[in-house]
């Protein structure tokens, strides 16, 4: 674009001035012309189409009505206050409701004026209403400029007081568009625009704000979404190029005695085909001389940990140390005990470092690490403390990585001379991981086979009305010698409520499963570590048939005899957490079950989560639904859930366009990796802007 025009301060745009400029800056972060032009409408209204009150038959679409407001009243008090208006046209009446901004809306409504309203109808107890409709005097709508399709912009009470409601913002933008110079600088080369069939950037901006046809708007939207996704892809692909081709890593050329001895004499079982395939991928990475950044995805019980151990033995055989970072003390302890057992007869020293390790033992670990005596260090966040120094760290294994902040993992990265090879293990990719693995800079290995004899877990949904039949089923399983988990949700903001829910549930279960016929363990966050350990060990030894717990057992419990997982208040759990909890069963050869308990009333999202759990055990399919429900997170930054900072694109819904953008970006990087070709100068400028003021954590995995 013409840069001097784009840099015009917002106060000098026609129709703004100093007072409105202050509101634009404080409310919307709009400081100059370029910010204003990129403040896109969230929808357009076809002002030529009107519905009638009696024709409303669906909640699916927003509609436009014309009529008068015949009654207006405030209901409720305090935070429960709402504004109710009865809107009437020639066919009938409908209620309009406002729960926010009442002081701003109420003075605008006059009984003797005709209004045009726009909003999404919803049904409550058989009657239709519209909450927070767009409201405009009909005579003003008829005079509105800007074509048949009217842009609708997000506003606020403060902006509204300055005349910058949606219509006011639209007018300011039409003034700005009228001043657009013909020589607006492009962000994409003309050859690319032509080959993709896109409008010019100037045309796209005009048609985002004031389209004459819906087709013009859709073409503009596609062009601008593509641009956002394309530059995201360039950032990720360039980073991958740096990681795989330019970031040197420790080289592990030798498959030595430790690896060979363990594999041949101490492994004790045959690896699955998927495990062997993943090990080959890891061996190629660590022998390349470049840094490995690989995700191992596989459902709980698929054998990720043994692959990670074998990878660690490769590092030790080549003179390097290994660390394994786990999210909880219970899981770190489990890994430590498992590694100790498997390596008991081999010359590899394993140490455990968690927050509860005493000072003297901690000092000995620090010394053993710096001398190189300790080969494998397993721990929690304690691993990233400044005092923890390795002699020669060569591989970092991270278990269930979504439980660590990205910045915390960066501290681990800093403990090695060369970037340590990074191996991330996860049973359910969170949306951020899914986005990086499908479209980004993380190499992925999938263990898609369960060990021989394992059966898929059967998952069912039951409401509270079926509790007696559920209890009868649990008793049948216990008679067969099986054990049962009953898990209650954990909500950090309300530990007292969590505790009450758990204790109420425990009392109910105790009545239905009385002693001495049944023995019950209980586990929750308020217990002392030694008490938790005692209860967990009783259950693991089979001394108790039921374990009633909060989500402290989400990770770190391995009881092959436990065949049933009952999850209470399922609607209060996220998909990733539900999948993790379900993974606590299905670890033995017997058929296992997961029972999702809930109340009758469920939100749409809760229904989707429950249906997904019942339909599939596939971690990737589950994470795809999670992506649609939660958003992918900012995949180049430290945020790990929620929507990315796109103005228009959405990774969950624009995957076809994203795939197209990635293909174009791959072809470009293959042809011109450093973007030095003059024909790609605009793209190089755009990439620089995309990287500006953005700390890159992505290579930490």
C-alpha positions as CSV (number, residue, x, y, z in Angstrom):
1,X,0.0,0.0,0.0
2,X,0.9,3.7,-0.3
3,X,2.8,3.9,3.0
4,X,2.3,7.6,3.8
5,X,-1.5,7.1,3.3
6,X,-1.4,4.0,5.6
7,X,0.5,5.9,8.3
8,X,-2.1,8.7,8.4
9,X,-3.0,9.2,12.1
10,X,-6.6,8.2,12.8
11,X,-7.6,11.7,14.0
12,X,-7.0,13.0,10.5
13,X,-9.4,10.6,8.8
14,X,-12.5,12.4,7.7
15,X,-15.3,12.1,10.3
16,X,-12.9,11.2,13.2
17,X,-11.2,14.1,15.0
18,X,-9.4,14.1,18.4
19,X,-12.3,13.0,20.6
20,X,-13.3,10.0,18.4
21,X,-9.6,9.2,17.8
22,X,-9.1,8.7,21.6
23,X,-12.1,6.3,21.6
24,X,-10.7,4.4,18.6
25,X,-7.3,4.1,20.3
26,X,-8.5,3.0,23.8
27,X,-11.3,0.7,22.7
28,X,-10.1,-0.9,19.5
29,X,-6.3,-0.2,19.3
30,X,-6.8,1.7,16.1
31,X,-4.1,4.4,15.8
32,X,-3.7,5.0,12.0
33,X,-5.3,4.4,8.7
34,X,-3.9,0.9,8.2
35,X,-5.4,-0.2,11.5
36,X,-8.8,1.2,10.5
37,X,-8.8,-0.5,7.1
38,X,-8.0,-3.9,8.8
39,X,-10.8,-3.5,11.3
40,X,-13.1,-5.8,9.4
41,X,-16.9,-6.3,9.9
42,X,-18.0,-9.5,11.5
43,X,-21.0,-9.8,9.1
44,X,-23.0,-8.1,6.4
45,X,-26.7,-7.6,6.3
46,X,-28.7,-7.7,3.0
47,X,-30.8,-4.7,3.6
48,X,-33.3,-5.5,0.9
49,X,-34.5,-8.7,2.6
50,X,-37.1,-8.4,5.4
51,X,-38.8,-11.2,7.4
52,X,-42.0,-11.1,9.4
53,X,-42.5,-12.1,13.0
54,X,-44.9,-14.9,12.1
55,X,-42.4,-16.3,9.5
56,X,-39.8,-17.1,12.1
57,X,-39.3,-20.8,12.2
58,X,-35.6,-21.5,12.9
59,X,-32.8,-20.5,15.3
60,X,-30.2,-21.2,12.5
61,X,-30.1,-17.7,10.9
62,X,-30.1,-14.1,11.8
63,X,-33.0,-12.1,10.4
64,X,-34.1,-8.6,9.6
65,X,-37.4,-7.2,10.8
66,X,-39.2,-3.8,10.4
67,X,-41.7,-2.5,12.9
68,X,-42.3,-0.5,16.1
69,X,-41.5,-1.0,19.7
70,X,-44.8,-0.8,21.6
71,X,-43.5,-1.6,25.2
72,X,-40.3,-1.1,27.0
73,X,-39.4,-2.1,30.6
74,X,-36.5,-3.0,32.9
75,X,-36.8,-6.3,34.8
76,X,-34.8,-7.6,37.7
77,X,-32.3,-5.9,39.9
78,X,-28.5,-5.6,40.3
79,X,-26.6,-7.9,38.0
80,X,-29.8,-9.6,37.0
81,X,-31.2,-6.5,35.5
82,X,-32.3,-6.8,31.8
83,X,-34.1,-4.6,29.4
84,X,-37.2,-6.1,27.6
85,X,-38.9,-4.5,24.6
86,X,-42.0,-5.7,22.7
87,X,-41.4,-5.4,19.0
88,X,-44.4,-5.5,16.6
89,X,-44.8,-5.7,12.9
90,X,-48.0,-6.2,10.8
91,X,-48.0,-9.9,11.6
92,X,-47.3,-10.2,15.3
93,X,-45.0,-9.5,18.2
94,X,-41.5,-10.6,19.5
95,X,-39.5,-9.8,22.6
96,X,-36.2,-8.0,22.3
97,X,-33.8,-8.4,25.2
98,X,-30.6,-6.6,26.4
99,X,-28.6,-7.9,29.3
100,X,-25.7,-5.5,28.9
101,X,-25.3,-1.8,27.8
102,X,-28.9,-1.0,29.1
103,X,-28.0,2.6,30.0
104,X,-26.8,3.1,26.5
105,X,-29.6,1.3,24.6
106,X,-32.7,2.5,26.6
107,X,-32.4,6.3,25.8
108,X,-32.2,5.5,22.1
109,X,-35.6,3.8,21.9
110,X,-38.6,5.9,21.0
111,X,-42.2,4.7,20.9
112,X,-43.2,6.7,17.9
113,X,-40.4,5.6,15.5
114,X,-40.2,2.7,13.1
115,X,-37.1,0.5,13.5
116,X,-35.2,-2.1,11.6
117,X,-33.8,-4.8,13.8
118,X,-31.3,-7.5,13.0
119,X,-30.4,-10.5,15.1
120,X,-30.7,-14.3,15.8
121,X,-34.0,-15.5,17.1
122,X,-34.1,-18.1,19.9
123,X,-37.0,-19.9,21.4
124,X,-37.8,-19.9,25.2
125,X,-40.8,-21.8,26.5
126,X,-42.4,-21.8,23.1
127,X,-42.0,-18.0,22.3
128,X,-39.4,-16.3,20.1
129,X,-37.1,-13.6,21.3
130,X,-33.9,-11.8,20.0
131,X,-31.1,-10.9,22.4
132,X,-29.0,-7.9,21.8
133,X,-30.3,-7.1,18.3
134,X,-28.8,-4.5,16.0
135,X,-31.3,-1.6,16.2
136,X,-31.5,1.2,13.6
137,X,-34.2,3.8,12.9
138,X,-35.9,2.7,9.6
139,X,-35.5,6.1,7.9
140,X,-31.8,6.0,8.6
141,X,-31.4,2.6,7.1
142,X,-33.1,3.8,3.9
143,X,-30.6,6.6,3.6
144,X,-27.5,4.4,4.4
145,X,-24.8,4.5,1.9
146,X,-22.5,1.7,0.9
147,X,-24.6,-0.6,-1.2
148,X,-27.1,-3.3,-0.6
149,X,-24.8,-5.2,1.8
150,X,-24.4,-3.3,5.0
151,X,-21.3,-4.1,7.1
152,X,-21.8,-4.7,10.8
153,X,-18.9,-3.8,13.1
154,X,-18.3,-4.6,16.8
155,X,-18.6,-1.5,18.9
156,X,-18.8,-0.6,22.6
157,X,-20.7,1.6,25.0
158,X,-17.9,4.2,25.0
159,X,-17.7,4.2,21.2
160,X,-21.5,4.5,20.9
161,X,-21.4,7.6,23.0
162,X,-19.1,9.1,20.4
163,X,-21.5,8.2,17.6
164,X,-19.3,5.2,16.7
165,X,-21.8,2.4,16.8
166,X,-21.7,0.0,13.9
167,X,-23.3,2.5,11.5
168,X,-20.9,5.2,12.7
169,X,-17.8,3.1,12.2
170,X,-19.2,2.1,8.8
171,X,-19.4,5.7,7.8
172,X,-15.9,6.4,8.9
173,X,-14.6,3.4,6.9
174,X,-16.5,4.5,3.8
175,X,-14.7,7.9,4.1
176,X,-11.4,6.1,4.3
177,X,-12.1,3.9,1.3
178,X,-13.1,6.9,-0.7
179,X,-9.6,8.2,-0.2
180,X,-7.8,5.0,-1.2
181,X,-5.1,5.8,-3.7
182,X,-4.8,3.6,-6.8
183,X,-1.2,2.7,-6.1
184,X,-1.7,0.5,-3.0
185,X,1.3,-1.7,-2.5
186,X,0.6,-5.4,-2.7
187,X,1.7,-8.1,-0.2
188,X,1.7,-10.9,-2.7
189,X,3.4,-11.0,-6.2
190,X,1.1,-10.4,-9.2
191,X,1.9,-13.8,-10.6
192,X,0.7,-15.5,-7.4
193,X,-2.5,-13.4,-7.3
194,X,-3.2,-14.3,-10.9
195,X,-2.5,-18.0,-10.5
196,X,-4.8,-18.2,-7.4
197,X,-7.5,-16.1,-9.0
198,X,-7.6,-13.6,-6.2
199,X,-8.6,-9.9,-6.4
200,X,-6.0,-7.2,-5.8
201,X,-5.4,-6.2,-2.2
202,X,-7.0,-2.8,-2.9
203,X,-10.2,-4.5,-4.3
204,X,-10.2,-7.0,-1.4
205,X,-10.2,-4.2,1.2
206,X,-13.0,-2.3,-0.5
207,X,-15.1,-5.4,-0.8
208,X,-14.6,-6.4,2.8
209,X,-16.2,-3.1,3.9
210,X,-18.6,-2.1,1.1
211,X,-19.3,-5.0,-1.3
212,X,-21.9,-4.6,-4.1
213,X,-22.4,-8.3,-4.4
214,X,-22.0,-11.2,-2.0
215,X,-19.6,-12.9,-4.4
216,X,-17.3,-9.8,-4.2
217,X,-17.2,-10.1,-0.4
218,X,-16.5,-13.8,-0.4
219,X,-13.7,-13.4,-2.9
220,X,-12.2,-10.6,-0.7
221,X,-12.6,-12.8,2.4
222,X,-10.8,-15.7,0.8
223,X,-7.9,-13.5,-0.4
224,X,-7.3,-12.0,3.0
225,X,-7.7,-15.3,4.9
226,X,-5.3,-16.9,2.5
227,X,-2.8,-14.1,3.2
228,X,-2.9,-14.7,6.9
229,X,-2.5,-18.5,6.6
230,X,0.2,-18.2,3.9
231,X,2.4,-16.0,6.1
232,X,1.8,-18.3,9.1
233,X,3.0,-21.2,6.9
234,X,6.0,-19.4,5.8
235,X,7.0,-18.7,9.4
236,X,6.6,-22.3,10.4
237,X,8.3,-23.7,7.2
238,X,11.2,-21.4,7.6
239,X,11.6,-22.5,11.2
240,X,11.5,-26.1,10.2
241,X,14.2,-25.4,7.6
242,X,16.3,-23.9,10.4
243,X,15.6,-26.8,12.8
244,X,16.3,-29.6,10.3
245,X,18.9,-28.1,8.0
246,X,20.7,-25.4,10.0
247,X,20.4,-26.0,13.7
248,X,23.2,-28.4,14.6
249,X,22.4,-31.1,17.1
250,X,24.4,-33.8,18.9
251,X,25.1,-36.7,16.5
252,X,24.5,-40.3,17.8
253,X,26.1,-42.5,15.1
254,X,26.7,-45.5,17.4
255,X,24.2,-48.2,18.3
256,X,26.3,-49.3,21.3
257,X,26.5,-52.1,23.9
258,X,23.9,-50.6,26.2
259,X,21.2,-50.3,23.6
260,X,22.0,-53.7,22.0
261,X,22.2,-55.6,25.4
262,X,18.9,-54.1,26.6
263,X,17.1,-54.8,23.3
264,X,18.3,-58.3,23.0
265,X,18.4,-59.5,26.6
266,X,16.2,-57.3,28.8
267,X,13.3,-55.9,26.8
268,X,11.3,-59.1,27.4
269,X,8.8,-58.7,24.6
270,X,8.6,-58.0,20.8
271,X,8.1,-54.4,19.8
272,X,5.0,-53.7,17.6
273,X,5.5,-52.8,14.0
274,X,4.6,-49.2,14.8
275,X,7.2,-49.0,17.6
276,X,9.9,-50.3,15.3
277,X,8.9,-47.8,12.6
278,X,9.1,-44.9,15.1
279,X,12.5,-46.1,16.4
280,X,13.8,-46.0,12.8
281,X,12.6,-42.4,12.4
282,X,14.3,-41.4,15.7
283,X,17.6,-43.1,14.8
284,X,17.6,-41.3,11.4
285,X,17.0,-38.0,13.2
286,X,19.7,-38.4,15.9
287,X,22.3,-39.6,13.4
288,X,21.7,-36.7,11.0
289,X,23.9,-34.1,12.8
290,X,20.9,-31.8,13.1
291,X,18.5,-31.1,15.9
292,X,15.6,-33.4,16.3
293,X,12.2,-32.0,17.3
294,X,9.8,-35.0,17.1
295,X,6.4,-35.7,18.6
296,X,5.4,-39.3,19.4
297,X,1.7,-39.6,19.4
298,X,0.0,-42.8,20.6
299,X,-2.9,-43.7,22.9
300,X,-2.2,-44.6,26.5
301,X,-0.8,-48.1,26.6
302,X,0.6,-48.1,23.0
303,X,4.2,-48.1,24.2
304,X,5.5,-44.6,23.8
305,X,7.7,-44.8,27.0
306,X,9.7,-47.8,25.8
307,X,10.5,-46.0,22.5
308,X,11.6,-43.0,24.6
309,X,13.8,-45.3,26.8
310,X,15.4,-46.9,23.7
311,X,16.1,-43.4,22.2
312,X,17.7,-42.4,25.6
313,X,19.9,-45.5,25.5
314,X,21.2,-44.3,22.0
315,X,22.2,-41.0,23.6
316,X,24.0,-42.7,26.5
317,X,25.9,-45.0,24.1
318,X,27.2,-41.9,22.4
319,X,28.4,-40.2,25.6
320,X,25.4,-38.0,26.4
321,X,23.0,-37.6,29.2
322,X,19.2,-37.8,29.1
323,X,16.5,-36.1,31.0
324,X,12.8,-37.0,31.2
325,X,10.4,-34.3,32.3
326,X,7.0,-35.4,33.7
327,X,4.1,-33.2,34.8
328,X,3.5,-34.7,38.2
329,X,5.5,-36.3,41.0
330,X,3.4,-39.5,40.7
331,X,4.2,-39.8,37.0
332,X,7.9,-39.0,37.5
333,X,8.0,-41.6,40.3
334,X,6.4,-44.2,38.0
335,X,8.8,-43.5,35.2
336,X,11.7,-43.7,37.6
337,X,10.6,-47.0,39.0
338,X,9.9,-48.4,35.5
339,X,13.4,-47.3,34.2
340,X,15.1,-48.6,37.3
341,X,13.5,-52.0,36.9
342,X,14.2,-52.3,33.2
343,X,17.8,-51.1,33.6
344,X,18.6,-52.8,36.9
345,X,21.2,-55.2,35.4
346,X,22.8,-52.7,33.0
347,X,25.4,-50.0,33.6
348,X,23.1,-47.0,33.4
349,X,22.4,-44.8,36.5
350,X,19.0,-43.3,36.8
351,X,18.1,-40.6,39.3
352,X,14.8,-38.9,40.4
353,X,14.6,-35.2,41.1
354,X,11.2,-33.8,42.3
355,X,10.2,-31.0,44.7
356,X,10.1,-33.5,47.6
357,X,13.7,-34.7,47.3
358,X,15.6,-33.8,50.5
359,X,18.5,-31.3,50.4
360,X,21.3,-33.9,50.9
361,X,20.0,-36.2,48.2
362,X,19.5,-33.2,45.9
363,X,23.1,-32.2,46.4
364,X,24.3,-35.7,45.5
365,X,22.2,-35.6,42.3
366,X,23.6,-32.2,41.3
367,X,27.1,-33.6,41.7
368,X,26.3,-36.8,39.8
369,X,24.9,-34.8,36.9
370,X,27.9,-32.5,36.6
371,X,30.4,-35.3,36.9
372,X,28.5,-37.4,34.3
373,X,27.9,-40.2,36.7
374,X,24.1,-40.0,36.3
375,X,23.0,-41.0,32.8
376,X,19.3,-40.4,33.1
377,X,17.6,-37.8,35.2
378,X,13.8,-38.1,35.6
379,X,11.8,-35.4,37.3
380,X,9.2,-32.6,37.3
381,X,9.6,-28.8,37.1
382,X,12.6,-29.3,39.5
383,X,14.7,-30.2,36.4
384,X,14.6,-26.6,35.2
385,X,16.0,-25.0,38.4
386,X,19.2,-23.0,37.8
387,X,21.2,-25.3,40.1
388,X,20.5,-28.3,37.9
389,X,23.5,-28.6,35.5
390,X,24.4,-31.4,33.2
391,X,27.8,-32.5,32.1
392,X,26.6,-33.2,28.6
393,X,22.8,-33.2,28.0
394,X,22.0,-34.8,24.6
395,X,18.3,-35.6,24.8
396,X,15.2,-34.1,26.5
397,X,12.1,-36.4,26.7
398,X,8.9,-34.6,27.7
399,X,5.9,-36.6,28.8
400,X,2.4,-35.1,28.3
401,X,3.8,-31.9,27.1
402,X,0.6,-29.8,27.3
403,X,1.1,-29.7,31.1
404,X,4.3,-27.6,30.8
405,X,4.5,-24.0,29.8
406,X,6.5,-23.4,26.7
407,X,8.7,-20.9,28.5
408,X,9.5,-23.6,31.1
409,X,10.6,-26.0,28.4
410,X,12.9,-23.2,27.0
411,X,14.8,-23.2,30.4
412,X,15.5,-26.9,29.9
413,X,16.7,-26.2,26.4
414,X,19.3,-23.8,27.8
415,X,21.1,-26.5,29.8
416,X,22.9,-28.0,26.8
417,X,25.8,-26.8,24.7
418,X,24.2,-28.0,21.5
419,X,20.4,-28.0,21.4
420,X,19.3,-31.3,22.9
421,X,17.2,-33.6,20.7
422,X,13.6,-33.2,21.8
423,X,11.2,-36.1,22.0
424,X,7.7,-35.2,23.1
425,X,5.3,-38.0,24.1
426,X,1.5,-37.3,24.1
427,X,-1.6,-39.5,24.2
428,X,-3.9,-36.7,23.0
429,X,-2.5,-33.9,21.0
430,X,-4.0,-30.6,22.3
431,X,-5.1,-28.1,19.6
432,X,-1.8,-26.3,19.6
433,X,0.1,-29.6,19.0
434,X,-2.4,-30.6,16.3
435,X,-1.9,-27.4,14.5
436,X,1.9,-27.7,14.6
437,X,2.0,-31.3,13.6
438,X,-0.5,-31.1,10.8
439,X,0.7,-27.8,9.4
440,X,3.8,-26.7,11.2
441,X,7.4,-27.4,12.1
442,X,7.2,-30.4,14.4
443,X,8.0,-33.9,12.9
444,X,5.5,-36.5,14.0
445,X,5.6,-40.2,14.6
446,X,2.4,-42.1,15.3
447,X,2.2,-45.4,17.3
448,X,-1.0,-46.6,15.9
449,X,-0.9,-50.2,17.1
450,X,-1.8,-51.5,20.6
451,X,0.4,-54.3,22.0
452,X,-1.0,-57.8,21.3
453,X,-3.9,-58.8,23.6
454,X,-5.1,-55.3,24.3
455,X,-8.8,-54.6,23.6
456,X,-10.3,-51.2,22.7
457,X,-12.1,-49.6,25.7
458,X,-15.9,-49.5,25.4
459,X,-17.3,-46.0,26.3
460,X,-20.9,-45.3,27.2
461,X,-22.9,-42.3,28.4
462,X,-25.3,-42.6,31.3
463,X,-27.3,-40.0,33.2
464,X,-28.0,-39.8,36.9
465,X,-31.3,-41.6,36.4
466,X,-29.3,-44.8,35.4
467,X,-27.1,-44.8,38.5
468,X,-28.6,-48.0,40.1
469,X,-28.0,-50.0,36.9
470,X,-24.4,-48.5,36.7
471,X,-23.7,-49.7,40.3
472,X,-25.1,-53.1,39.4
473,X,-22.7,-53.3,36.5
474,X,-19.8,-52.3,38.8
475,X,-20.7,-55.1,41.2
476,X,-20.6,-57.6,38.4
477,X,-17.2,-56.5,37.3
478,X,-15.9,-56.6,40.9
479,X,-17.2,-60.2,41.2
480,X,-15.0,-61.1,38.3
481,X,-12.1,-59.8,40.3
482,X,-11.8,-56.4,38.5
483,X,-11.3,-53.0,40.0
484,X,-13.0,-49.6,39.4
485,X,-12.1,-45.9,39.3
486,X,-14.7,-43.3,40.2
487,X,-13.4,-39.8,39.3
488,X,-14.9,-36.4,40.3
489,X,-14.0,-33.2,38.5
490,X,-11.4,-30.8,39.9
491,X,-12.1,-27.1,39.5
492,X,-9.2,-24.9,40.9
493,X,-11.5,-22.0,41.7
494,X,-13.6,-24.1,44.0
495,X,-11.6,-26.6,46.0
496,X,-14.2,-26.7,48.7
497,X,-16.9,-27.6,46.2
498,X,-14.6,-30.3,44.7
499,X,-14.1,-31.7,48.1
500,X,-17.8,-31.7,48.9
501,X,-18.6,-33.4,45.6
502,X,-16.0,-36.0,46.2
503,X,-17.1,-36.7,49.8
504,X,-20.8,-36.8,48.9
505,X,-20.0,-39.3,46.1
506,X,-17.8,-41.3,48.5
507,X,-20.7,-41.6,51.0
508,X,-23.1,-42.6,48.3
509,X,-20.7,-45.3,47.0
510,X,-20.0,-46.5,50.6
511,X,-23.7,-47.1,51.1
512,X,-24.1,-49.1,47.8
513,X,-20.8,-50.9,48.3
514,X,-20.7,-51.6,52.1
515,X,-17.8,-53.1,54.1
516,X,-16.6,-55.7,54.6
517,X,-17.7,-57.1,51.3
518,X,-16.2,-54.1,49.5
519,X,-13.1,-52.0,50.3
520,X,-12.8,-48.4,49.0
521,X,-9.8,-46.1,48.6
522,X,-10.1,-42.4,48.4
523,X,-7.7,-39.9,46.9
524,X,-7.8,-36.1,46.7
525,X,-5.7,-33.0,46.6
526,X,-6.1,-32.2,50.3
527,X,-4.4,-35.4,51.4
528,X,-0.7,-35.5,52.5
529,X,1.6,-37.1,49.9
530,X,2.3,-40.1,52.1
531,X,-1.5,-40.7,52.5
532,X,-2.0,-40.4,48.8
533,X,0.8,-42.9,48.2
534,X,-0.6,-45.3,50.8
535,X,-4.1,-45.3,49.2
536,X,-2.7,-45.6,45.7
537,X,-0.6,-48.6,46.7
538,X,-3.5,-50.3,48.4
539,X,-5.5,-50.0,45.1
540,X,-2.5,-51.1,43.0
541,X,-2.1,-54.2,45.2
542,X,-5.7,-55.1,44.8
543,X,-6.6,-54.6,48.5
544,X,-9.4,-52.2,47.5
545,X,-11.9,-52.7,44.8
546,X,-12.9,-49.1,44.2
547,X,-10.8,-45.9,44.1
548,X,-12.8,-42.7,44.5
549,X,-10.7,-39.8,43.4
550,X,-10.4,-36.3,41.9
551,X,-8.4,-35.9,38.8
552,X,-5.1,-36.4,40.6
553,X,-5.2,-39.8,39.1
554,X,-5.4,-38.4,35.5
555,X,-1.8,-39.4,34.9
556,X,0.6,-41.6,36.7
557,X,-1.5,-44.6,37.6
558,X,-0.9,-48.0,36.1
559,X,-3.2,-50.7,37.5
560,X,-3.7,-53.4,34.8
561,X,-6.5,-55.1,36.8
562,X,-8.7,-51.9,36.8
563,X,-11.3,-52.4,34.1
564,X,-13.9,-49.7,34.7
565,X,-13.5,-45.9,34.7
566,X,-16.6,-44.0,35.9
567,X,-16.3,-40.2,35.3
568,X,-18.8,-38.2,37.3
569,X,-20.1,-34.7,36.0
570,X,-18.5,-35.5,32.6
571,X,-19.8,-32.1,31.3
572,X,-17.2,-30.4,33.5
573,X,-14.3,-32.0,31.8
574,X,-12.4,-31.1,28.6
575,X,-11.9,-33.7,25.8
576,X,-8.2,-34.1,26.4
577,X,-8.8,-34.7,30.1
578,X,-11.6,-37.2,29.4
579,X,-9.3,-39.1,27.0
580,X,-6.5,-39.1,29.6
581,X,-8.8,-40.4,32.3
582,X,-10.1,-43.2,30.1
583,X,-6.5,-44.2,29.4
584,X,-6.2,-45.3,33.1
585,X,-8.1,-48.5,32.2
586,X,-7.6,-50.9,29.3
587,X,-4.0,-51.8,30.5
588,X,-4.7,-55.5,30.9
589,X,-5.9,-58.2,28.6
590,X,-9.6,-58.0,29.8
591,X,-12.3,-55.9,28.3
592,X,-12.4,-52.4,29.9
593,X,-15.2,-49.8,30.1
594,X,-15.5,-46.1,30.5
595,X,-18.8,-44.8,31.8
596,X,-19.5,-41.1,31.4
597,X,-22.0,-39.9,34.0
598,X,-23.8,-36.5,33.6
599,X,-27.1,-34.7,34.4
600,X,-29.9,-34.4,31.9
601,X,-29.2,-30.8,30.9
602,X,-26.1,-30.5,28.7
603,X,-24.7,-27.7,26.7
604,X,-24.1,-28.2,23.0
605,X,-20.3,-28.4,23.5
606,X,-20.8,-30.9,26.3
607,X,-22.9,-33.1,24.1
608,X,-20.3,-33.0,21.4
609,X,-17.5,-33.9,23.8
610,X,-19.5,-36.9,25.2
611,X,-20.5,-38.1,21.7
612,X,-16.9,-37.9,20.5
613,X,-15.7,-40.0,23.5
614,X,-18.4,-42.6,22.8
615,X,-17.7,-42.7,19.1
616,X,-13.9,-43.1,19.0
617,X,-10.7,-44.0,20.9
618,X,-8.5,-42.3,18.3
619,X,-6.5,-39.5,20.0
620,X,-6.2,-37.6,16.7
621,X,-9.9,-37.6,16.0
622,X,-10.5,-36.4,19.5
623,X,-8.1,-33.6,19.2
624,X,-9.6,-32.5,15.9
625,X,-13.0,-32.1,17.7
626,X,-11.1,-30.3,20.5
627,X,-9.6,-28.0,17.8
628,X,-13.1,-27.0,16.6
629,X,-14.4,-26.5,20.1
630,X,-11.4,-24.7,21.7
631,X,-9.3,-23.2,18.9
632,X,-5.6,-24.0,18.2
633,X,-3.8,-21.6,20.4
634,X,-1.1,-19.2,19.3
635,X,1.1,-21.9,17.7
636,X,4.1,-19.6,17.4
637,X,3.9,-18.3,21.0
638,X,3.3,-19.3,24.6
639,X,-0.5,-19.4,24.5
640,X,-1.7,-23.0,24.3
641,X,-5.4,-22.7,23.9
642,X,-8.0,-20.3,22.6
643,X,-8.2,-18.6,19.2
644,X,-5.1,-17.6,17.2
645,X,-4.4,-13.9,16.7
646,X,-5.8,-13.9,13.1
647,X,-8.2,-11.1,12.1
648,X,-10.1,-13.4,9.7
649,X,-8.8,-16.9,9.4
650,X,-9.7,-19.8,11.7
651,X,-7.6,-23.0,11.7
652,X,-10.6,-25.1,12.8
653,X,-12.9,-24.1,9.9
654,X,-10.5,-23.0,7.2
655,X,-8.5,-26.2,6.9
656,X,-9.0,-26.5,3.1
657,X,-7.7,-22.9,2.6
658,X,-4.9,-23.7,5.1
659,X,-3.9,-26.7,3.1
660,X,-3.8,-24.6,-0.1
661,X,-1.7,-21.9,1.6
662,X,0.7,-24.5,2.9
663,X,1.2,-26.1,-0.6
664,X,1.9,-22.7,-2.1
665,X,4.4,-21.9,0.8
666,X,6.2,-25.2,0.4
667,X,6.7,-24.7,-3.3
668,X,8.0,-21.2,-2.6
669,X,10.5,-22.3,0.1
670,X,11.7,-25.2,-2.1
671,X,12.4,-22.8,-4.9
672,X,13.7,-19.8,-2.9
673,X,14.5,-20.8,0.7
674,X,15.9,-17.4,1.7
675,X,13.4,-15.4,-0.3
676,X,16.3,-13.6,-2.1
677,X,14.7,-13.7,-5.6
678,X,13.6,-10.2,-6.5
679,X,10.2,-11.5,-7.6
680,X,9.6,-12.6,-4.0
681,X,10.6,-9.2,-2.4
682,X,7.0,-8.5,-1.3
683,X,6.7,-11.8,0.4
684,X,10.1,-11.2,2.2
685,X,8.7,-7.9,3.5
686,X,5.5,-9.6,4.6
687,X,7.4,-12.4,6.4
688,X,9.5,-9.9,8.2
689,X,6.4,-8.2,9.5
690,X,5.0,-11.6,10.6
691,X,8.1,-12.2,12.6
692,X,8.3,-8.7,14.1
693,X,7.9,-8.5,17.8
694,X,7.2,-12.2,18.1
695,X,9.5,-14.3,20.4
696,X,9.8,-17.7,18.7
697,X,9.3,-20.6,21.1
698,X,8.3,-23.1,18.4
699,X,11.6,-24.9,18.2
700,X,11.3,-25.8,21.9
701,X,8.4,-28.0,20.7
